[in-house]
Amino acid sequence: MVAMAGAPDNASDAGGHVVGFVDIGTNSVRLMLVQVGPGLAYRVINLQREVVRLGEDEFGDGLLRPAAMERALAVCRSFAELARSSGATEVVAVATSATREARNRAAFVARLRDEAGLDVHVVSGREEARLIYLGVLGTVELGERTLLCLDIGGGSTEVIVGDARQELFLDSLPLGAARLAGDPTLPDVSGPISAEDYQRLQRAVRLASVHAVSAVRGFDVDVAYGTSGTIRNLAAVAAKVLHGREPQREETVTLPDLRKTIKLLRGMTLAERRRVPGLSPDRADIVVAGAAVLETLIADLELAAVTALSECGLREGMLMDYLSRSPHAALVHELSVRQRSVVRLMRAADADEAHGRHVAHLSLELFDSARDLGLHKLRAPERELLEPAALLHDVGSFISYADHHLHSAYLIGNADLLGFDQRETAVMAATALFHRKATPSVRHGIFAGLAATDRKTVRTLSTLLRLAERLDRSHGGVVRHARLLAGPTRRELVLRLETKGPAQLELWGLEKARASMEKALRRRLTIETVPAPGASADGAPTASPPSAPDAS
């Protein structure tokens, strides 16, 4: 699933498989159906777009309107049915600005799941920007060039700088065409708009984009692309009206031509705009607002022109992200996007990486052995969240060790980790929160805000993480391996530890936490230690170590 779940098991089937990609935006819902074949060759077999205006009247009070949700749900149901009737074995769906900013987004996402059968991932602005960047990389050959990409959506504008190897700058600005067009504090752009009122729009854009513009100016950009419908429409109007020709697949529009096009459009009535060659009639009421964003950014960034890319954006980035995570894909980078995000946060927080990696290793061993015993029914997607939660469980220590679990949870939940959607980061944050002290309870807001299935997941993952953390209490990697094994009866478990030397601190910690661990596992627990291969033997397996004062 997007943003990092693995490709389906049948990815290597000789006949390939169909995957659907759904982009639930502020203005439109888009569907792309793709036939993925052997060797990850793919073919787009269907593209659909429907205007739903999901963000209509939302941005003032942060609530999706009932009528807007009904429109979006109807289209999503239709797209999901089309995907499945086309043989799609998986439908990957993301929601962007309107949904992520809505106070009632949980109810909307639940309805999408229950009524349309879509498991929707609500992505952050920077994650949306990253996916758009991937879409561009899958469309153009950059070589050694550095790109700037602008994507003007309905609710936000994504600003991206990157090269062929990695993203260098990602930002998401509250400057969508539908958002600005519906802002009651700004001029009405649905009809003719004066030069003075248009300049008021530009001032609002400039105020919201000043920091991004300053940051982008620090890069040596070789080429500028535009990937949104707004930019493609403006470039098409310039080609048809100003130059009397059909727009190209990659249509470059200069700043002087853009200004002429905007002057033409802002002098028209809504009915007149709808008849302009190259302009989609459903964009006629918001295109001037989007144009104000584009012109202001191009001017402030001192760009001579921008090249509008056809059929290149979030959906295409979702496809690239999906393909890049297949076990058959060639590795473009040594680390995945998720791994890079996690490592960056670990190093920014100056966390103990060796300890984090060892706890993650032990957590996964416990996860696998517990699953083998039938202690839980979690699978690969949940396992993929346990590892980063374990790696990052101590990142809050640089703020305050005494309550570092609280700070770790906050950092994970708010660090905008690329490659993860909002639900995944919430599960990871809650798992890290409960790695010490309190156990999962709805008294904690981060846990109460999770769906029931995710709460169950966190209870399991946090139990395994708590146990793994106890097994590296000394931060010395003394316990090399840990497995849960069946005990003499169905109500008993054996925790077998392979150690490379004395592990008294870890054993004391386990004994102190035995009662809570047994309650969480719902089994009596026997602890055995054996020497790891290559370690010196220290006698027969032991159980029930002596108690000692808590050293944590």
C-alpha atoms as one frame of an Amber mdcrd trajectory, in Angstrom:
protein
   0.000   0.000   0.000   1.103   3.468  -0.477   3.459   4.705   0.888   5.448
   1.617   1.643   3.493  -1.612   1.874   4.985  -4.358  -0.235   3.888  -5.284
  -3.722   1.387  -8.148  -3.899   2.501 -11.739  -3.804   1.533 -12.274  -7.443
   3.846  -9.549  -8.712   5.891 -12.096 -10.584   2.993 -14.054 -12.074   3.590
 -14.734 -15.735   0.391 -12.973 -16.768   0.930  -9.947 -14.558  -1.810  -8.243
 -12.584  -3.916  -5.086 -12.597  -3.524  -2.412  -9.926  -5.752   0.604  -9.429
  -4.491   3.948  -8.113  -6.998   6.466  -6.723  -6.112  10.082  -5.911  -8.786
  11.792  -3.793  -7.945  15.459  -4.183  -9.539  18.714  -3.115 -11.034  19.414
  -6.529 -11.107  16.038  -8.304 -10.907  12.294  -7.811  -8.662  10.478 -10.270
  -8.280   6.810 -11.136  -5.471   5.083 -13.007  -5.605   1.375 -13.853  -2.279
  -0.251 -14.664  -1.392  -3.672 -16.000   1.840  -4.706 -14.288   3.623  -7.478
 -16.135   6.708  -9.661 -15.671   9.868  -7.740 -14.941   7.710  -4.838 -13.679
   6.883  -3.676 -17.196   3.585  -1.825 -16.964   0.861  -0.416 -19.195  -1.768
   2.168 -18.288  -5.123   0.724 -19.348  -7.547   3.358 -18.063  -7.528   6.933
 -16.800 -10.549   8.586 -15.216 -11.163  11.951 -13.581 -14.270  13.394 -11.973
 -14.655  16.840 -10.411 -16.195  16.507  -6.927 -15.084  19.728  -5.182 -14.482
  17.840  -1.941 -12.936  20.932  -0.350 -15.901  23.182  -1.139 -16.411  25.678
   1.717 -14.124  23.582   3.939 -11.095  25.722   4.623 -12.844  28.261   6.831
 -13.895  25.889   9.616 -12.032  22.711   8.643 -15.113  20.589   7.973 -15.901
  18.578   4.867 -19.466  19.376   3.839 -22.000  16.502   3.681 -22.854  17.181
   0.034 -19.162  17.266  -0.921 -18.517  13.971   0.862 -21.491  12.378  -0.892
 -20.150  13.459  -4.281 -16.715  12.064  -3.501 -18.139   8.810  -2.125 -20.264
   8.267  -5.208 -17.259   8.703  -7.507 -15.007   6.543  -5.323 -17.582   3.744
  -5.310 -17.809   3.940  -9.067 -14.017   3.952  -9.504 -13.567   1.041  -7.088
 -16.169  -0.991  -8.969 -14.517  -0.138 -12.289 -11.129  -1.218 -10.947 -12.425
  -4.523  -9.660 -14.440  -5.249 -12.792 -11.216  -4.653 -14.730  -9.519  -7.389
 -12.727  -7.613  -5.217 -10.255  -6.139  -7.336  -7.475  -5.272  -4.257  -5.445
  -6.534  -0.679  -5.291  -4.166   1.852  -3.732  -5.893   5.057  -2.637  -4.571
   8.285  -1.139  -6.300  11.460   0.008  -4.617  14.846   0.062  -5.193  18.411
   1.242  -8.964  18.594   1.756  -9.049  15.321   3.680  -5.877  15.750   5.720
  -6.973  19.204   6.948 -10.548  18.179   7.762 -11.561  17.823  11.384 -14.064
  15.160  10.312 -11.601  13.233   8.152 -11.821  10.079  10.306 -15.534   9.772
   9.591 -14.968  10.383   5.883 -12.147   7.823   5.651 -14.309   5.293   7.517
 -17.126   5.813   5.016 -14.709   5.362   2.121 -13.674   2.051   3.639 -17.196
   0.858   4.473 -19.100   2.186   1.465 -16.525   2.170  -1.329 -14.253  -0.614
  -0.095 -11.201   1.655  -0.260  -8.484   1.597   2.393  -7.480   5.240   1.992
  -4.113   6.567   3.118  -4.204  10.236   4.119  -0.777  11.584   3.183   1.029
  14.623   4.538   1.857  17.557   2.290   5.522  16.607   2.082   4.641  12.987
   1.336   2.342  14.228  -1.420   5.266  16.255  -2.765   7.539  13.198  -2.641
   5.070  11.108  -4.620   4.744  13.850  -7.242   8.548  13.928  -7.474   8.560
  10.177  -8.128   5.982  10.712 -10.851   8.261  13.222 -12.543  11.257  10.877
 -12.304   9.168   8.215 -14.015   8.300  10.620 -16.835  11.437  12.599 -17.703
  15.108  11.720 -18.054  16.950  14.095 -15.756  20.506  12.960 -16.283  22.711
  15.231 -14.181  20.171  18.058 -14.039  18.406  19.388 -10.949  14.673  19.951
 -11.283  12.150  22.274  -9.699   8.572  21.013  -9.789   5.417  23.006  -9.022
   2.098  21.238  -8.550  -0.889  23.551  -7.999  -3.732  21.440  -6.686  -7.129
  22.361  -5.376  -6.095  22.771  -1.750  -2.307  23.043  -1.772   0.723  23.737
  -3.929   3.653  21.353  -3.738   7.151  22.737  -4.318   9.866  20.195  -5.040
  13.580  20.327  -5.813  15.430  17.135  -6.652  17.835  15.340  -8.933  17.807
  11.861 -10.442  18.951  10.328  -7.167  16.923  11.973  -4.420  14.593  14.760
  -3.401  16.478  17.809  -2.118  13.595  19.997  -0.949   9.912  19.257  -0.374
   7.235  21.674   0.782   3.474  21.939   0.676   1.880  25.405   0.703  -1.762
  26.263   1.549  -2.215  27.773  -1.908  -4.591  25.564  -3.873  -6.687  27.010
  -6.687  -9.980  25.964  -5.084  -8.845  27.161  -1.658  -7.970  30.649  -2.913
 -11.048  30.879  -5.118 -13.266  30.075  -2.151 -11.531  32.371   0.356 -14.103
  35.031   1.364 -11.319  37.451   2.326  -9.949  37.485  -1.241 -11.491  38.836
  -4.460 -14.066  36.767  -6.319 -12.276  35.111  -9.264 -15.231  33.352 -10.886
 -15.883  36.352 -13.154 -13.901  39.351 -14.444 -11.263  40.543 -11.995  -9.465
  43.873 -12.028  -5.700  44.313 -12.055  -5.847  45.660  -8.500  -7.802  42.662
  -7.204  -5.509  40.286  -9.041  -2.545  41.919  -7.303  -4.294  41.301  -3.966
  -4.329  37.597  -4.852  -0.648  37.717  -5.671   0.156  39.384  -2.346  -1.624
  36.550  -0.520   0.367  34.008  -2.526   3.634  35.821  -1.867   2.964  35.936
   1.878   2.303  32.192   2.051   5.254  31.206  -0.142   8.044  33.487   1.068
   9.919  30.801   3.037   9.674  28.196   0.265  10.864  30.714  -2.325  13.828
  31.629  -0.149  14.753  27.964   0.285  14.461  27.127  -3.422  16.659  30.060
  -4.371  19.482  28.262  -2.569  19.549  25.520  -5.221  20.994  25.607  -8.723
  17.920  24.557 -10.681  18.372  23.473 -14.301  14.779  22.849 -15.371  11.320
  23.737 -14.026   8.284  21.482 -14.473   4.591  21.892 -13.735   2.558  18.757
 -13.099  -0.968  19.888 -12.216  -4.104  20.373 -14.270  -4.022  24.105 -13.623
  -0.556  24.454 -15.171  -1.366  22.150 -18.091  -4.522  24.137 -18.841  -2.726
  27.486 -18.773   0.023  26.151 -21.053  -2.593  24.727 -23.438  -4.466  28.050
 -23.608  -1.207  29.872 -24.360  -0.384  27.404 -27.158  -3.831  27.503 -28.762
  -4.860  31.129 -28.289  -1.532  32.945 -28.480   0.232  30.717 -31.008  -2.584
  28.947 -32.833  -1.229  25.422 -32.411  -1.948  22.259 -30.485  -0.076  21.902
 -27.182   2.733  19.377 -26.984   3.014  16.565 -24.439   5.684  18.685 -22.731
   4.467  22.234 -23.329   6.734  25.068 -22.202   5.092  28.360 -21.294   7.197
  31.491 -20.824   6.479  34.118 -18.197   5.475  36.760 -20.819   3.063  34.281
 -22.463   1.664  33.297 -19.082   0.990  36.937 -18.226  -0.792  37.495 -21.553
  -2.902  34.397 -20.955  -3.828  35.488 -17.430  -4.770  38.980 -18.580  -7.047
  37.419 -21.200  -8.726  35.044 -18.735  -9.228  37.479 -15.871 -11.049  39.883
 -18.218 -13.671  37.269 -19.128 -16.969  36.240 -17.630 -17.344  32.677 -16.390
 -19.348  31.736 -19.476 -16.679  33.170 -21.763 -13.884  31.280 -20.000 -15.701
  28.011 -20.441 -15.425  28.456 -24.198 -11.688  29.229 -24.260  -9.703  26.655
 -26.292  -7.407  24.582 -24.081  -9.238  25.350 -20.817 -11.351  22.644 -19.183
 -14.792  24.161 -18.508 -14.829  22.723 -14.977 -11.744  24.793 -14.114 -13.093
  28.087 -15.419 -14.174  29.377 -12.003 -10.876  28.646 -10.236  -8.244  28.966
 -12.975  -7.407  32.622 -12.244  -6.670  31.778  -8.614  -4.356  28.966  -9.733
  -2.776  31.274 -12.300  -1.980  33.802  -9.566  -0.070  31.089  -7.702   1.867
  30.048 -10.787   2.764  33.547 -11.985   3.844  34.697  -8.535   6.071  31.676
  -7.940   7.652  31.853 -11.397   8.353  35.561 -10.995   9.652  35.327  -7.427
  11.869  32.373  -8.311  13.151  34.299 -11.342  12.260  31.512 -13.772  12.077
  32.238 -17.471   9.548  29.470 -18.156   7.954  26.297 -16.854   7.313  23.072
 -18.780   3.888  21.515 -18.210   4.028  17.706 -18.201   1.062  15.739 -19.504
  -0.372  12.974 -17.289   2.301  13.307 -14.677   1.494  13.823 -11.023   0.428
  12.114  -7.848  -1.126   9.029  -9.483   2.002   8.382 -11.497   4.106   8.830
  -8.378   1.935   6.283  -6.572   2.684   3.831  -9.356   6.435   4.512  -9.198
   6.360   4.096  -5.417   4.489   0.808  -5.788   6.949  -0.552  -8.353   9.993
   0.586  -6.388   8.890  -1.528  -3.431   8.593  -4.752  -5.384  11.137  -7.408
  -4.392  11.964  -7.638  -8.090  12.771  -3.948  -8.555  16.343  -2.864  -9.103
  17.639  -0.828  -6.201  17.979   2.802  -7.209  19.184   3.830  -3.777  20.930
   1.841  -1.106  18.147   2.778   1.303  14.430   3.059   0.660  12.541   6.303
   1.241  11.229   4.934   4.528  14.671   3.880   5.679  16.159   7.255   4.794
  13.402   9.037   6.715  13.984   6.926   9.807  17.770   7.285   9.697  17.475
  11.059   9.278  15.309  11.357  12.386  17.571   9.052  14.403  20.601  11.151
  13.535  18.846  14.476  13.982  17.955  13.347  17.511  21.454  11.934  18.101
  19.863   8.636  19.112  21.859   5.519  19.992  21.649   3.870  16.559  23.307
   0.615  17.625  20.782   0.190  20.447  17.865   1.120  18.200  18.917  -1.333
  15.511  19.435  -4.136  18.004  16.057  -3.553  19.647  14.484  -3.569  16.173
  16.247  -6.858  15.381  15.010  -8.461  18.612  11.501  -7.044  18.104  11.228
  -8.661  14.695  12.481 -12.004  16.012   9.825 -11.860  18.726   7.165 -10.805
  16.206   7.968 -13.739  13.931   8.170 -16.352  16.662   4.962 -15.090  18.303
   3.179 -15.292  14.952   4.470 -18.832  14.424   2.928 -19.774  17.772  -0.407
 -18.183  16.859  -0.098 -15.497  19.528  -1.104 -12.875  16.977  -2.382 -12.726
  13.408  -0.483  -9.656  12.241   1.268  -9.831   8.897   3.869  -8.022   6.793
   2.274  -4.510   6.832   2.236  -4.460  10.646   5.734  -5.958  10.806   6.909
  -3.119   8.553   5.678  -0.623  11.168   7.241  -2.394  14.147  10.766  -2.043
  12.791  10.795   1.789  12.418   8.916   2.178  15.709  11.662   0.157  17.380
  14.437   2.052  15.625  12.955   5.361  16.796  11.680   4.386  20.235  14.388
   6.391  22.039  14.626   9.484  19.801  12.919  11.592  22.462  15.808  11.086
  24.877  17.597  14.227  23.685  14.664  16.275  25.034  14.287  14.499  28.369
  15.254  10.956  29.266  12.783  10.736  32.159   9.806  11.023  29.796  11.521
  10.143  26.551   8.734   7.778  25.494   6.356  10.752  25.384   8.794  12.831
  23.346   9.590   9.912  21.030   5.905   9.471  20.265   5.521  13.180  19.539
   8.551  13.283  17.240   7.481  10.198  15.289   3.980  11.558  14.889   5.067
  15.028  13.827   8.374  14.590  11.988   6.653  14.161   8.604   8.419  10.864
   7.909   8.434  10.370   4.152   7.140   7.067   2.871   4.549   6.719   5.652
   0.964   7.893   5.683  -0.772   9.473   8.676  -2.295   6.239   9.953   1.042
   4.450   9.820   2.887   7.222  11.660   0.145   7.251  14.314   0.521   3.492
  14.849   4.305   3.828  15.052   4.079   6.767  17.457   1.661   4.913  19.752
   3.843   1.782  19.669   6.879   3.817  20.714   4.862   5.634  23.395   4.040
   2.393  25.178   7.517   0.855  25.078   7.906   1.814  28.755   5.804   2.818
  31.742   2.076   2.884  30.854   0.405   0.222  28.751  -2.060   1.075  25.949
  -5.181   2.812  27.172  -7.776   5.167  25.694  -6.730   7.648  28.368  -3.899
   8.492  25.994  -5.084  10.710  23.154  -2.774   9.241  20.550  -4.171   5.768
  21.268  -7.792   6.876  21.576  -7.583   8.457  18.126  -6.743   5.164  16.427
  -9.267   2.893  14.748 -10.181  -0.242  16.710  -8.075  -2.504  14.479  -5.064
  -0.219  14.873  -5.467  -0.191  18.666  -5.286  -3.971  18.611  -2.177  -3.771
  16.457  -0.519  -1.294  18.843  -1.257  -3.522  21.837   0.634  -6.365  20.175
   3.484  -4.323  18.728   4.104  -2.356  21.920   4.199  -5.569  23.980   6.895
  -6.982  21.688   8.800  -3.685  21.721   8.675  -3.471  25.539  10.068  -6.966
  25.730  12.809  -6.295  23.177  13.793  -3.069  24.964  14.226  -5.023  28.206
  16.491  -7.442  26.342  18.988  -4.670  25.513  18.777  -2.781  28.781  22.550
  -2.443  28.954  22.749  -1.178  25.341  25.497  -3.747  24.885  23.830  -6.249
  22.564  24.417  -9.016  25.093  21.243 -10.849  24.082  21.979 -11.754  20.472
  18.736 -13.547  19.645  15.331 -13.979  21.292  12.514 -16.351  20.424   9.215
 -17.299  21.976   8.684 -21.063  22.010   5.837 -23.319  23.053   5.871 -24.324
  26.698   4.952 -27.647  28.281   1.260 -26.673  28.238  -0.873 -24.363  26.089
  -0.863 -21.774  28.875   2.936 -21.593  29.057   5.633 -19.973  26.921   9.396
 -20.182  26.873  11.460 -17.102  26.096  14.768 -18.456  24.856  17.657 -15.999
  24.790  20.995 -16.548  23.079  23.574 -14.477  24.944  27.196 -13.634  24.299
  28.015 -13.204  27.975  26.457 -12.373  31.339  23.077 -10.691  30.874  22.174
  -9.983  34.477  20.837  -6.471  33.853  18.517  -7.759  31.147  17.401 -10.737
  33.236  16.673  -8.532  36.241  14.592  -6.270  34.031  12.646  -9.207  32.663
  11.967 -10.576  36.122  10.738  -7.188  37.290   8.358  -6.997  34.326   7.322
 -10.658  34.384   3.803 -10.029  35.693   2.965  -7.396  33.101   4.497  -9.468
  30.302   2.519 -12.553  31.305  -0.657 -10.479  31.404  -0.017  -9.071  27.942
   0.930 -12.452  26.457  -1.784 -14.272  28.433   0.689 -17.050  29.176   3.002
 -18.053  31.989   6.549 -17.242  30.947   9.725 -19.235  31.527  13.011 -17.540
  30.623  15.924 -19.631  29.390  19.396 -18.501  28.373  21.803 -20.379  26.144
  25.200 -19.250  24.867  25.142 -17.813  21.381  27.308 -19.618  18.806  30.899
 -18.576  19.403  30.222 -17.349  22.935  31.714 -19.063  25.959  29.312 -21.407
  27.696  28.236 -20.260  31.125  26.502 -23.329  32.403  23.069 -24.857  31.934
  20.047 -22.843  30.827  18.724 -20.704  33.634  15.272 -19.570  34.635  13.801
 -17.042  37.063  16.852 -14.827  37.665  17.283 -13.181  41.050  15.600  -9.853
  41.603  17.549  -6.618  41.758  16.791  -2.923  42.023  15.414  -1.351  38.836
  18.294   0.261  36.961  16.231   2.011  34.298
